[in-house]
Amino acid sequence: MLTPFSLSTAVLAGILTVTAVNAQTTESATKHAAADNTKANATDRNTAAKTPGDQSNDKDAIEVTAGIRRAVLDDKSLSTSAHNVKIMTDGDVVTLRGPVESADEKKRVEALAVKVATGKQVRNEISVAR
């Protein structure tokens, strides 16, 4: 049997939960600038540009792409934007594309890709966000 006290307690708990979630969302949005790649993703609309859909499904290409992604994500000095660069492997060519925060990050991501993708050509199409 539901008493008025237990009903009001349940309603209050629900309100407090919603308030806490909203406060966390607002706080994190103000603390960290969101990685917004909307403008950079316009490049994907160019049919000549490589996109993740062009990723080869052969075992070697998948392993190379996954290895580069792991290396990039393991580098905690890189920004969220750098962690989110597009990595596509097709045959002997690895293409990197997307925005990063600095020229140093662009060089670092390329260096990681070259180290992991031994024997493959790395095409660095990464842009520096301004």
Residue, then its C-alpha position, 0 to 999 in steps of 0.5 A: m500500500l502506497t502512503p502519502f509519505s512514500l509517494s512524496t519521497a519517491v517524487l522527491a527522489g525523482i526530482l533530485t535525480v533529474t536535477a543532478v543529471n542536468a547539473q552535471t550535463t551543464e557543468s561538463a558542457t561549460k568546462h570542456a569545449a565540445a569537439d565540433n567537427t561539423k565544418a571539417n566533415a563537409t570534406d566527406r561530402n566531396t566524393a573524391a575524398k576518402t571516408p571511413g566507408d572507403q576502409s578496406n575490409d581485408k584483415d591487414a587493413i583492419e589490423v593496421t587501422a586498429g593499431i593506429r587508432r590504439a596508438v592515437l588513443d593511448d597518447k593522452s597528450l593528444s586532444t579529443s579532436a586528435h583522438n577522433v581523426k579519421i583513419m582509413t587504410d586501403g591497400d598500402v595507403v593509410t589516409l589520416r583526415g580531420p581537425v586537430e588543435s595544433a601543428d604539433e598534434k598533426k605531426r604526432v598523429e602522423a608519426l604514430a601512424v608511420k610507426v604502426a603502419t610500417g611499409k605503408q604510405v601515410r597520407n596526412e590530410i589532417s587540418v589544424a583547427r583555427 
